[in-house]
Amino acid sequence: MMFAALNLRQQLIILLKNMAENQNTSVPEKSKRELFGERLKTKYPDREFADDEELFGQIDEDYNDYDNQIGEYKDRESKLVDLFSKDPRSAQFLTDMAKGNDPWISVIERLGIDGVTDLLNDPDKQEEYAEANKKWAERLAKEKELEELAQQNFAESMERLSQRNLDDETIDAAMNLIRDIVDDAVVGKYSDETIDMALKALNHDSDVQNARTEGQVAGRNQKIEEQLRKPKSGDGQPNLAGSNNAPTRKPSQQSMFALADEAR
């Protein structure tokens, strides 16, 4: 009743005052740096961006990537514009494809069967048509040859794998890994795991040889230490010479090989 009794101006002042108080108690707005940091964190969840060097470094990488993408887009756009300028029919053909329409039906709708026939029978185009058909036949034959070769090689590869006595799950995992590596290589992508795998494969023989050499050296050293710790033969009592105990005479001159044998 009291609020209703106030005039419109007083009511408006009270409302504005309440709104200002509510704004003062609201959560403070985040800074632009915090908002951008959250955006990068969403895009790169494994990165922390703890300092400006790391933050601006990532921004620079993103800008370079964006510039490259924009350059590629502009290049493709320029080629399409040139194509459409030379032959406007190309634009209609691509537009039909983009809409999901059969472009060849659209060609017939615009030219008619007779127009398409006349286009194919154009004497000025016969040489070009023959060359294009030749390339198509060669490409088809090459694709067939590659497909047959791939099937043959795959069968041989699976035969070699079967000789390893591996279970199906292990074979499938190995083949999937190889396919992933090949697919990445086709698009020029080489992960750290793939590079590490290649380096380990290249260094495998030398690593095995080094480990074998180190093991042999360690074994010889251990044998020498055991020989040095081994007590000399005898019971510890002095050897008394007697009539029945003639001392054993050692040759006054021993070869270095004999001395080496005694040291063992």
Sequence and secondary structure as in RCSB ss.txt:
>XXXX:A:sequence
MMFAALNLRQQLIILLKNMAENQNTSVPEKSKRELFGERLKTKYPDREFADDEELFGQIDEDYNDYDNQIGEYKD
RESKLVDLFSKDPRSAQFLTDMAKGNDPWISVIERLGIDGVTDLLNDPDKQEEYAEANKKWAERLAKEKELEELA
QQNFAESMERLSQRNLDDETIDAAMNLIRDIVDDAVVGKYSDETIDMALKALNHDSDVQNARTEGQVAGRNQKIE
EQLRKPKSGDGQPNLAGSNNAPTRKPSQQSMFALADEAR
>XXXX:A:secstr
 HHHHS HHHHHHHHHHHHHHHHHHS     HHHHHHHHHHHH TT    SHHHHHHHHHHHHHHHHHHHHHHHH
HHHHHHHHHHH HHHHHHHHHHHTT  HHHHHHHHHHHHHHHHHHT GGGHHHHHHHHHHHHHHHHHHHHHHHHH
HHHHHHHHHHHHTTT  HHHHHHHHHHHHHHHHHHHTT   HHHHHHHHHHHHHHHHHHHHHHHHHHHHHHHHHH
HHHHS  SS SS     SS       SS  HHHHHHHH 
